[in-house]
Amino acid sequence: MTAERTLVLMRHAKSSWKTNDPDLARPLSPRGTRDAVVAGQILAPLPFDLVLVSPAARAQQTWQTLQMGGAGAAQVVTVDALYHARTPGLIAALHQLPEQAHRVLVIGHEPTLSDTIVTVAAPSPSRDAVASRFPTSGIVVLSVPTAWDALGSQSTTIAAYEVPRG
Protein backbone atom coordinates (compact mmCIF):
# COMPACT_ATOMS: atom_id res chain seq x y z
CA MET A 1 0.00 0.00 0.00
CA THR A 2 1.35 3.40 -1.00
CA ALA A 3 1.34 6.12 1.65
CA GLU A 4 -0.59 9.21 0.63
CA ARG A 5 1.55 11.97 -0.81
CA THR A 6 1.12 15.72 -0.94
CA LEU A 7 1.92 17.72 -4.06
CA VAL A 8 1.88 21.49 -3.82
CA LEU A 9 1.91 23.45 -7.07
CA MET A 10 2.67 27.15 -6.70
CA ARG A 11 2.88 29.89 -9.27
CA HIS A 12 5.83 32.21 -8.64
CA ALA A 13 5.05 35.47 -6.84
CA LYS A 14 4.37 38.71 -8.74
CA SER A 15 7.34 39.80 -10.82
CA SER A 16 8.51 43.23 -11.83
CA TRP A 17 7.91 44.53 -15.33
CA LYS A 18 10.02 47.63 -14.57
CA THR A 19 13.20 46.11 -15.92
CA ASN A 20 15.03 45.69 -19.17
CA ASP A 21 16.19 42.25 -18.08
CA PRO A 22 15.29 39.23 -20.21
CA ASP A 23 12.27 37.24 -19.04
CA LEU A 24 14.40 34.63 -17.27
CA ALA A 25 16.02 37.35 -15.13
CA ARG A 26 12.90 39.32 -14.10
CA PRO A 27 12.91 39.73 -10.29
CA LEU A 28 10.02 39.83 -7.86
CA SER A 29 8.16 43.09 -7.42
CA PRO A 30 7.74 44.53 -3.91
CA ARG A 31 4.18 43.13 -3.85
CA GLY A 32 5.52 39.73 -4.93
CA THR A 33 7.96 39.73 -2.03
CA ARG A 34 5.19 40.57 0.45
CA ASP A 35 2.91 37.89 -1.00
CA ALA A 36 5.67 35.25 -0.89
CA VAL A 37 6.33 35.91 2.81
CA VAL A 38 2.63 35.28 3.52
CA ALA A 39 2.76 32.16 1.34
CA GLY A 40 5.74 30.94 3.38
CA GLN A 41 3.68 31.35 6.55
CA ILE A 42 0.90 29.28 4.99
CA LEU A 43 3.35 26.57 3.87
CA ALA A 44 5.41 26.51 7.09
CA PRO A 45 3.35 23.65 8.63
CA LEU A 46 4.18 21.49 5.58
CA PRO A 47 7.93 20.75 5.69
CA PHE A 48 8.80 19.54 2.21
CA ASP A 49 10.92 16.53 1.38
CA LEU A 50 11.69 18.06 -2.00
CA VAL A 51 11.21 21.42 -3.73
CA LEU A 52 11.53 21.75 -7.50
CA VAL A 53 12.07 25.32 -8.69
CA SER A 54 12.18 26.87 -12.15
CA PRO A 55 15.48 28.61 -12.94
CA ALA A 56 13.67 31.93 -13.56
CA ALA A 57 14.81 34.61 -11.11
CA ARG A 58 11.22 35.26 -9.98
CA ALA A 59 10.74 31.56 -9.12
CA GLN A 60 14.09 31.33 -7.32
CA GLN A 61 13.31 34.50 -5.36
CA THR A 62 9.85 33.13 -4.54
CA TRP A 63 11.46 30.09 -2.88
CA GLN A 64 13.98 32.25 -1.01
CA THR A 65 11.19 34.49 0.26
CA LEU A 66 8.96 31.53 1.20
CA GLN A 67 11.75 30.50 3.55
CA MET A 68 11.65 33.96 5.17
CA GLY A 69 7.99 33.19 5.94
CA GLY A 70 8.88 29.85 7.51
CA ALA A 71 8.67 27.31 4.67
CA GLY A 72 11.36 24.64 4.70
CA ALA A 73 12.64 21.68 2.73
CA ALA A 74 15.07 18.80 3.05
CA GLN A 75 16.20 19.22 -0.56
CA VAL A 76 15.80 21.96 -3.19
CA VAL A 77 16.52 21.34 -6.87
CA THR A 78 16.50 23.85 -9.72
CA VAL A 79 14.91 22.14 -12.73
CA ASP A 80 15.71 23.95 -15.97
CA ALA A 81 12.86 22.20 -17.79
CA LEU A 82 10.29 23.88 -15.51
CA TYR A 83 10.86 27.20 -17.27
CA HIS A 84 9.46 26.01 -20.61
CA ALA A 85 7.62 22.87 -19.48
CA ARG A 86 4.10 22.13 -20.63
CA THR A 87 1.67 19.85 -18.82
CA PRO A 88 2.85 16.52 -20.32
CA GLY A 89 6.45 17.41 -19.46
CA LEU A 90 5.59 18.40 -15.90
CA ILE A 91 3.58 15.23 -15.34
CA ALA A 92 6.47 13.18 -16.76
CA ALA A 93 8.84 14.90 -14.31
CA LEU A 94 6.45 14.17 -11.43
CA HIS A 95 6.43 10.49 -12.45
CA GLN A 96 10.19 10.48 -11.80
CA LEU A 97 9.96 11.79 -8.23
CA PRO A 98 11.68 9.58 -5.66
CA GLU A 99 9.27 7.35 -3.76
CA GLN A 100 10.70 8.52 -0.42
CA ALA A 101 9.54 12.09 -1.20
CA HIS A 102 6.08 12.27 0.36
CA ARG A 103 5.64 16.05 0.35
CA VAL A 104 6.77 17.93 -2.77
CA LEU A 105 6.51 21.61 -3.78
CA VAL A 106 6.85 22.75 -7.39
CA ILE A 107 7.34 26.47 -8.09
CA GLY A 108 6.70 27.24 -11.73
CA HIS A 109 4.77 29.17 -14.33
CA GLU A 110 1.49 29.60 -16.12
CA PRO A 111 -0.25 28.19 -18.04
CA THR A 112 1.50 24.91 -17.22
CA LEU A 113 0.57 24.82 -13.54
CA SER A 114 -3.16 25.45 -13.93
CA ASP A 115 -3.34 23.07 -16.90
CA THR A 116 -1.62 20.38 -14.83
CA ILE A 117 -3.96 20.95 -11.88
CA VAL A 118 -7.01 20.71 -14.14
CA THR A 119 -5.60 17.49 -15.62
CA VAL A 120 -4.69 15.63 -12.42
CA ALA A 121 -7.35 16.89 -9.99
CA ALA A 122 -10.82 15.42 -9.62
CA PRO A 123 -13.64 17.84 -10.47
CA SER A 124 -14.36 20.37 -7.70
CA PRO A 125 -15.18 24.05 -7.26
CA SER A 126 -11.48 24.71 -6.50
CA ARG A 127 -10.45 23.04 -9.75
CA ASP A 128 -12.96 25.21 -11.61
CA ALA A 129 -11.54 28.33 -9.92
CA VAL A 130 -7.98 27.38 -10.93
CA ALA A 131 -9.14 26.70 -14.49
CA SER A 132 -10.55 30.21 -14.79
CA ARG A 133 -7.63 32.02 -13.11
CA PHE A 134 -4.48 30.95 -11.27
CA PRO A 135 -2.87 34.20 -10.09
CA THR A 136 0.68 34.86 -8.99
CA SER A 137 1.49 33.25 -5.63
CA GLY A 138 -1.44 30.86 -6.14
CA ILE A 139 -1.02 27.64 -4.16
CA VAL A 140 -2.83 24.37 -4.76
CA VAL A 141 -2.34 21.49 -2.33
CA LEU A 142 -3.12 18.13 -3.94
CA SER A 143 -3.67 14.87 -2.07
CA VAL A 144 -2.05 12.09 -4.10
CA PRO A 145 -3.24 8.60 -3.05
CA THR A 146 -0.97 6.80 -5.53
CA ALA A 147 2.72 6.36 -6.24
CA TRP A 148 4.21 9.28 -8.18
CA ASP A 149 4.52 7.21 -11.34
CA ALA A 150 0.76 6.54 -11.26
CA LEU A 151 -0.17 10.23 -11.24
CA GLY A 152 -2.63 10.81 -14.04
CA SER A 153 -5.98 12.19 -15.12
CA GLN A 154 -8.19 13.04 -12.13
CA SER A 155 -5.99 10.93 -9.81
CA THR A 156 -5.73 13.58 -7.08
CA THR A 157 -8.01 15.77 -5.00
CA ILE A 158 -7.52 19.42 -4.15
CA ALA A 159 -7.07 19.69 -0.39
CA ALA A 160 -6.57 23.47 -0.41
CA TYR A 161 -6.42 26.42 -2.79
CA GLU A 162 -4.94 29.68 -1.49
CA VAL A 163 -3.95 32.99 -3.03
CA PRO A 164 -1.73 34.69 -0.42
CA ARG A 165 -1.63 38.47 -0.35
CA GLY A 166 0.72 40.50 1.84
VOTILUM-216225 format. One line per 2 residues: number of its first residue (from 1); for each residue x, y, z of N, C-alpha, C. Coordinates in steps of 0.2 Angstrom, whole numbers, plus 5000, padded with zeros to 4 digits. Each point is the difference from the previous one (the first is absolute). Layout:
N
NUM	X:Y:Z:X:Y:Z:X:Y:Z | ...
END
This chain:
166
1	5004:4994:5000:4996:5006:5000:5004:5006:5000 | 4999:5005:4996:5004:5006:4999:4997:5005:5005
3	5005:5003:5004:4998:5006:5004:4997:5006:4996 | 4995:5003:5003:4998:5006:4996:5006:5005:5000
5	5000:5004:4994:5005:5005:4999:4996:5007:4999 | 5004:5005:5001:4998:5007:4999:5004:5003:4995
7	4996:5003:4995:5004:5004:4995:4997:5007:5000 | 5004:5004:5001:4998:5007:5000:5003:5004:4994
9	4996:5003:4996:5002:5003:4994:4998:5008:5001 | 5006:5004:4999:4999:5007:5001:5003:5004:4995
11	4996:5005:4998:5002:5004:4995:5005:5005:5003 | 5006:5002:4997:5004:5005:5003:4996:5006:5002
13	5003:5004:5005:4997:5006:5002:5001:5006:4994 | 4996:5005:5001:5000:5006:4995:5007:5002:4999
15	5001:5001:4993:5007:5002:4998:4999:5007:4998 | 5006:5003:4999:5001:5007:4998:5000:5001:4992
17	4996:5004:4998:5001:5002:4992:5004:5006:4999 | 5002:5003:5006:5004:5006:4999:5007:4998:5000
19	5002:4997:4994:5007:4998:4999:5001:4998:4993 | 5006:5001:4998:5002:4998:4993:5003:4994:5000
21	5000:4996:5005:5003:4993:5001:4996:4995:4995 | 5003:4995:4998:4996:4995:4996:4996:4997:5005
23	4995:4996:4997:4994:4997:5004:5003:4996:5005 | 5005:4996:4999:5003:4995:5005:5003:5004:5006
25	5002:5006:4999:5003:5004:5005:4995:5005:5004 | 4994:5000:4998:4995:5005:5003:5000:4998:5008
27	5001:5005:5004:5000:4999:5008:4992:5000:5002 | 5000:4999:5006:4993:5001:5004:4999:5008:5001
29	4994:5002:4999:4998:5006:5002:4999:5001:5008 | 5000:5006:5002:4999:5001:5007:4993:4996:5003
31	4995:5000:4996:4994:4997:5002:5001:4992:5000 | 5004:4998:4995:5002:4993:4999:5003:4997:5006
33	5005:5004:5003:5004:4999:5006:4995:4999:5006 | 4996:5005:5001:4995:5000:5005:4995:4994:5000
35	4998:4998:4994:4996:4994:4999:5003:4994:5002 | 5007:4999:4997:5003:4994:5002:5002:4999:5007
37	5001:5005:5004:5001:5000:5007:4993:4997:5003 | 4994:5002:4998:4994:4997:5003:4999:4993:4997
39	5002:4999:4994:5000:4993:4998:5004:4995:5004 | 5006:5003:5002:5005:4996:5004:4997:4998:5007
41	4996:5005:5002:4996:4999:5007:4995:4994:4999 | 4997:5000:4994:4994:4995:4999:5004:4994:4999
43	5005:4999:4997:5004:4994:4998:5004:4997:5006 | 5002:5004:5005:5004:4999:5005:4998:4993:5004
45	4994:4999:5001:4998:4993:5003:5001:4994:4996 | 5002:5001:4994:5001:4994:4995:5007:5000:4998
47	5005:4997:5004:5007:5000:4998:5000:4995:4994 | 5004:5002:4995:5000:4997:4994:5006:4995:5000
49	4999:4994:4997:5006:4996:4999:5004:5002:4994 | 4996:5003:4995:5003:5002:4994:4997:5006:4997
51	5004:5005:4998:4997:5006:4996:5003:5000:4994 | 4996:5001:4994:5003:5001:4993:4998:5007:4998
53	5005:5004:4998:4999:5007:4999:5003:5001:4992 | 4996:5004:4997:5002:5002:4993:5006:5005:5001
55	5004:5000:4995:5006:5004:5000:4999:5008:5000 | 4994:5002:4998:4998:5007:4999:5002:5003:5007
57	5002:5006:4999:5002:5004:5006:4994:5001:5005 | 4994:5001:4997:4994:5001:5004:4998:4994:5004
59	5001:4994:4997:4999:4994:5003:5005:4998:5006 | 5006:5002:4998:5005:4999:5005:4999:5004:5006
61	4999:5007:4999:4999:5004:5005:4993:4999:5004 | 4995:4997:4997:4994:4998:5003:5002:4995:5006
63	5004:4995:4998:5002:4994:5005:5004:5004:5005 | 5005:5004:4999:5004:5003:5005:4995:5004:5005
65	4995:5003:4997:4996:5004:5004:4995:4996:5004 | 4998:4994:4997:4996:4996:5004:5003:4998:5006
67	5007:4998:5000:5004:4998:5006:5000:5006:5005 | 5000:5006:4998:4999:5006:5005:4994:4999:5004
69	4994:4998:4996:4994:4999:5004:4999:4994:5004 | 5005:4995:4999:5000:4994:5005:5000:4994:4996
71	4999:5000:4993:5000:4994:4996:5007:4996:5001 | 5000:4994:4999:5007:4996:5000:5000:4994:4996
73	5006:4997:4999:5000:4994:4996:5007:4997:5001 | 4999:4993:5000:5006:4996:5000:5005:5001:4994
75	4997:5001:4994:5004:5000:4994:4997:5005:4995 | 5004:5004:4997:4997:5005:4995:5004:4999:4994
77	4996:4999:4994:5004:4999:4994:4997:5005:4995 | 5004:5003:4996:4998:5004:4994:5000:4996:4994
79	4994:5000:4997:4999:4996:4994:4999:5004:4994 | 5005:5000:4996:5000:5005:4994:4993:4999:4996
81	4998:4994:4999:4994:4998:4996:4994:5003:5003 | 5000:5002:5006:4993:5003:5002:4999:5007:4997
83	5005:5003:4998:4999:5007:4997:4996:5000:4993 | 5001:4995:4996:4996:4999:4994:4996:4994:5000
85	4999:4997:5005:4996:4993:5001:4993:5002:4998 | 4997:4995:4997:4993:5000:4999:4997:4994:5004
87	4993:4999:5000:4997:4995:5005:5003:4993:4999 | 5001:4997:4994:5002:4994:4999:5007:4999:5003
89	5004:5005:4999:5007:5000:5003:5001:5000:5007 | 4995:5005:5003:5000:5000:5007:4998:4993:5004
91	4994:4998:4997:4998:4993:5002:5005:4995:5000 | 5004:5000:4994:5005:4995:4999:5006:5001:5006
93	5001:5006:5001:5005:5002:5005:4998:4997:5007 | 4993:5001:5001:4997:4998:5007:5000:4992:5000
95	5000:4997:4995:5000:4992:5000:5007:4998:5002 | 5005:5004:4999:5007:4998:5002:5002:5002:5007
97	4995:5003:5004:5002:5002:5007:5002:4994:5004 | 5004:5001:5005:5002:4994:5004:4995:4998:5004
99	4999:4993:5001:4994:4998:5004:5001:5002:5007 | 5006:5001:5003:5000:5003:5007:4998:5007:5001
101	4999:5004:4995:4998:5006:5000:4992:5000:5001 | 4998:5002:5006:4992:4999:5001:4997:5007:4999
103	5004:5006:5001:4997:5006:5000:5005:5004:4995 | 4997:5002:4994:5004:5004:4995:4997:5006:4998
105	5004:5005:5000:4998:5007:4997:5003:5001:4993 | 4996:5003:4996:5002:5002:4993:4999:5007:4999
107	5005:5004:4999:4999:5007:4999:5001:5002:4992 | 4995:5002:4997:5000:5000:4992:4996:5006:4998
109	4998:4999:4994:4997:5005:4995:4993:4998:4997 | 4997:5005:4998:4993:4999:4996:5002:5000:4993
111	4996:4996:4996:4994:4997:5002:5001:4993:5002 | 5006:4998:5000:5002:4993:5002:4997:4997:5007
113	5000:5004:5005:4998:4998:5006:4992:4999:5000 | 4997:5005:4998:4992:4999:5000:4998:4995:4996
115	5003:4999:4994:4998:4994:4995:5002:4994:5004 | 5005:4999:5003:5002:4994:5004:4995:4998:5005
117	4998:5006:5004:4995:4999:5006:4994:4997:4997 | 4997:5004:4994:4994:4998:4997:5000:4992:4998
119	5006:4998:4997:5001:4993:4998:5000:4995:5005 | 5004:5001:5006:5001:4995:5005:4994:5000:5006
121	4997:5006:5000:4995:5000:5006:4993:4998:4998 | 4997:4997:5005:4993:4998:4999:4996:5007:5000
123	4994:4999:4996:4996:5006:5000:4998:5003:5007 | 5000:5007:5000:4998:5003:5006:5000:5007:4999
125	4996:5004:5005:5000:5007:4999:5007:5003:5000 | 5005:4998:5004:5007:5003:4999:5003:4998:4994
127	4999:4995:4997:5003:4998:4993:4997:5005:4995 | 4993:5001:5001:4997:5005:4995:5003:5007:5001
129	5001:5002:5006:5003:5007:5001:5007:5000:4997 | 5004:4995:5001:5007:5000:4997:5000:5000:4993
131	4995:4997:4997:4999:5000:4993:4999:5006:4997 | 4996:5004:5004:4998:5007:4997:5006:5005:5001
133	5004:4999:5006:5005:5005:5001:5004:4997:5006 | 5007:5000:4999:5005:4998:5005:5005:5005:5000
135	4999:5005:5005:5004:5006:5001:5007:4999:5002 | 5004:5005:5000:5006:4999:5003:5000:4999:5007
137	5004:4996:5003:5000:4997:5007:4995:4995:5001 | 4996:4998:4995:4995:4995:5001:5003:4994:5003
139	4997:4997:5004:5002:4993:5003:4994:4995:5000 | 5002:4994:4997:4995:4995:5000:5003:4994:5004
141	4997:4997:5005:5002:4994:5003:4996:4994:4998 | 5004:4996:4997:4996:4994:4997:5002:4994:5005
143	4995:4996:5001:5001:4993:5004:5000:4995:4994 | 5006:4996:5001:5002:4995:4994:5000:4994:5004
145	4994:4996:4998:5000:4993:5004:5004:4994:4996 | 5004:5002:4995:5003:4995:4996:5008:5001:5001
147	5003:4996:4997:5008:5001:4999:5000:5005:4995 | 5006:5004:5000:5001:5005:4995:4999:4998:4993
149	5003:4994:4998:5000:4998:4993:4993:4998:4998 | 4995:5000:5005:4993:4999:4998:4996:5006:4999
151	5003:5006:5001:4996:5006:5000:4997:5001:4993 | 4994:5001:4999:4997:5001:4994:4993:5004:5000
153	4996:4999:4995:4994:5004:4999:4995:4999:5006 | 4999:5005:5004:4995:5000:5005:5002:4995:5006
155	5007:4999:5001:5002:4996:5005:5001:5003:5007 | 4999:5006:5000:5001:5004:5007:4994:5004:5002
157	5000:5002:5006:4995:5005:5002:5003:5006:5003 | 4997:5006:4999:5002:5006:5002:4999:5001:5008
159	5005:5000:5004:4999:5000:5007:4999:5008:5002 | 5003:5004:4996:5000:5007:5002:5002:5004:4994
161	4997:5006:4999:5002:5005:4995:5000:5007:5003 | 5006:5003:5000:5001:5006:5004:5004:5005:4995
163	4998:5007:5001:5003:5005:4996:5003:5005:5005 | 5006:4999:5003:5002:5004:5005:5001:5008:4997
165	4999:5004:5005:5001:5007:4998:5003:5004:5007 | 5005:5003:4999:5004:5003:5005:4998:5008:5001
END
